Amino acid sequence: MSDRKISEASFSDTGYSYTLSLISGKYKPVILYCLMEYEPVRFNEMQRYLGKVADKTLSQNLKELEHDGLIHREMYPEIPPKVEYTLTERGQSLVQVLDRLCTWGEENRI
């Protein structure tokens, strides 16, 4: 048992809170999982994989993940434009965590 007191603690100071701030939401974990399994992935492929998600919503989530250094966006100078997404090294470091979530889900599915 810990000698720490909850009255002196703040959830926002934890690593758990920081991790959740990067990957929480309806689509971010699914985007990361998709890239973990199938990278590189194009925007339209990602949209089909996610199901009913608006262009704007997917685009915003991808921009946030890119801003946080978890994914890389590669744009090719072609017509029509070709854009592919992959995990960065930082994003790859989450694979072990995502794998454990997947394993837990498979073992505890009701």
Sine and cosine of phi, psi and omega as CSV:
sin_phi,cos_phi,sin_psi,cos_psi,sin_omega,cos_omega
0.00,0.00,0.61,-0.79,-0.07,-1.00
-1.00,0.08,0.53,-0.85,0.07,-1.00
-1.00,0.05,-0.03,1.00,-0.02,-1.00
-0.94,0.35,0.50,-0.87,-0.01,-1.00
-0.93,-0.36,0.71,-0.70,-0.01,-1.00
-0.90,0.44,-0.49,0.87,0.01,-1.00
-0.91,0.41,-0.34,0.94,0.01,-1.00
-0.97,-0.22,0.05,1.00,-0.08,-1.00
-0.97,-0.24,0.37,-0.93,0.07,-1.00
-0.64,-0.76,0.85,-0.53,-0.01,-1.00
-0.84,0.55,-0.59,0.80,-0.05,-1.00
-0.91,0.42,-0.25,0.97,0.02,-1.00
-1.00,0.00,0.02,1.00,-0.08,-1.00
-1.00,-0.04,0.41,-0.91,0.10,-1.00
-0.90,0.44,-0.56,0.83,0.03,-1.00
-0.87,0.50,-0.71,0.71,0.02,-1.00
-0.88,0.47,-0.68,0.73,0.00,-1.00
-0.89,0.45,-0.71,0.70,0.00,-1.00
-0.87,0.50,-0.73,0.68,0.02,-1.00
-0.88,0.48,-0.59,0.81,-0.01,-1.00
-0.90,0.44,-0.45,0.89,0.00,-1.00
-1.00,0.06,-0.57,0.83,-0.15,-0.99
-0.89,-0.45,0.04,1.00,-0.05,-1.00
-0.98,0.19,0.33,-0.94,0.00,-1.00
0.83,-0.56,0.09,-1.00,-0.06,-1.00
-0.96,0.28,-0.56,0.83,-0.15,-0.99
-0.94,-0.35,-0.46,0.89,-0.09,-1.00
-0.85,0.53,-0.73,0.68,0.02,-1.00
-0.88,0.47,-0.58,0.82,-0.01,-1.00
-0.94,0.33,-0.63,0.77,0.06,-1.00
-0.88,0.48,-0.73,0.69,0.00,-1.00
-0.89,0.45,-0.66,0.75,0.03,-1.00
-0.90,0.45,-0.69,0.72,0.02,-1.00
-0.86,0.51,-0.72,0.69,0.01,-1.00
-0.92,0.39,-0.57,0.82,0.03,-1.00
-0.88,0.47,-0.63,0.78,-0.08,-1.00
-1.00,0.03,-0.55,0.84,-0.22,-0.98
-0.78,-0.63,0.13,0.99,-0.13,-0.99
-0.85,0.52,0.50,-0.86,-0.05,1.00
-0.97,0.23,0.45,-0.89,-0.04,-1.00
-0.77,-0.64,0.71,-0.71,0.05,-1.00
-1.00,0.03,0.32,-0.95,-0.07,-1.00
-0.81,0.58,-0.77,0.63,-0.04,-1.00
-0.90,0.43,-0.57,0.82,0.06,-1.00
-0.90,0.43,-0.68,0.73,0.02,-1.00
-0.88,0.47,-0.68,0.73,-0.01,-1.00
-0.89,0.46,-0.67,0.74,0.04,-1.00
-0.91,0.42,-0.64,0.77,-0.01,-1.00
-0.89,0.46,-0.66,0.75,-0.04,-1.00
-0.97,0.24,-0.36,0.93,-0.04,-1.00
1.00,0.01,-0.71,-0.70,-0.08,-1.00
-0.99,0.16,1.00,0.01,0.08,-1.00
-0.73,-0.68,0.73,-0.68,0.00,-1.00
-0.93,0.36,0.53,-0.85,0.05,-1.00
-0.78,0.62,-0.73,0.68,-0.06,-1.00
-0.88,0.47,-0.67,0.74,-0.02,-1.00
-0.91,0.42,-0.74,0.68,0.01,-1.00
-0.89,0.45,-0.71,0.71,0.01,-1.00
-0.86,0.52,-0.69,0.72,0.00,-1.00
-0.90,0.45,-0.69,0.72,0.02,-1.00
-0.90,0.44,-0.67,0.74,0.03,-1.00
-0.90,0.44,-0.66,0.75,0.03,-1.00
-0.89,0.46,-0.66,0.75,0.01,-1.00
-0.91,0.41,-0.67,0.74,0.03,-1.00
-0.91,0.42,-0.59,0.81,0.06,-1.00
-0.93,0.38,-0.70,0.72,0.02,-1.00
-0.86,0.51,-0.59,0.80,-0.01,-1.00
-0.99,0.13,0.02,1.00,0.08,-1.00
0.98,0.20,0.33,0.94,-0.03,-1.00
-1.00,-0.08,-0.45,0.89,0.04,-1.00
-0.76,-0.66,0.35,-0.94,0.04,-1.00
-0.88,-0.47,0.68,-0.73,0.04,-1.00
-0.94,-0.33,0.87,-0.50,0.02,-1.00
-0.92,-0.39,0.87,-0.50,0.00,-1.00
-0.95,-0.30,0.79,-0.61,-0.01,-1.00
-0.98,-0.19,0.68,-0.73,-0.03,-1.00
-0.97,0.23,0.96,0.27,0.00,-1.00
-0.79,-0.62,0.27,-0.96,0.11,-0.99
-0.83,-0.56,0.86,-0.50,-0.06,1.00
-0.93,0.37,0.36,-0.93,-0.04,-1.00
-0.85,0.53,0.64,-0.77,0.04,-1.00
-0.89,-0.46,0.83,-0.56,0.02,-1.00
-0.79,-0.61,0.75,-0.66,0.04,-1.00
-0.83,-0.56,0.53,-0.85,0.02,-1.00
-0.89,-0.46,0.65,-0.76,0.07,-1.00
-0.65,-0.76,0.27,-0.96,0.10,-0.99
-0.98,0.20,0.62,-0.78,0.14,-0.99
-0.99,0.16,0.04,-1.00,0.08,-1.00
-0.87,0.50,-0.64,0.77,0.04,-1.00
-0.90,0.43,-0.67,0.75,0.05,-1.00
-0.91,0.42,-0.63,0.78,0.05,-1.00
-0.87,0.50,-0.52,0.86,-0.01,-1.00
-0.92,0.40,-0.26,0.97,0.05,-1.00
-1.00,0.05,-0.19,0.98,-0.08,-1.00
-0.83,0.55,-0.68,0.74,0.00,-1.00
-0.88,0.48,-0.65,0.76,0.02,-1.00
-0.92,0.40,-0.72,0.70,0.01,-1.00
-0.90,0.44,-0.63,0.77,0.06,-1.00
-0.87,0.50,-0.67,0.74,0.01,-1.00
-0.91,0.42,-0.64,0.77,0.06,-1.00
-0.88,0.47,-0.67,0.74,0.02,-1.00
-0.89,0.45,-0.72,0.69,0.01,-1.00
-0.87,0.49,-0.71,0.71,0.01,-1.00
-0.86,0.51,-0.70,0.71,-0.01,-1.00
-0.89,0.46,-0.67,0.75,0.02,-1.00
-0.92,0.40,-0.61,0.79,-0.02,-1.00
-0.98,0.22,-0.40,0.92,-0.09,-1.00
-0.90,-0.44,0.18,0.98,0.00,-1.00
-0.90,0.43,0.72,-0.69,-0.01,-1.00
-0.98,-0.22,0.00,0.00,0.00,0.00
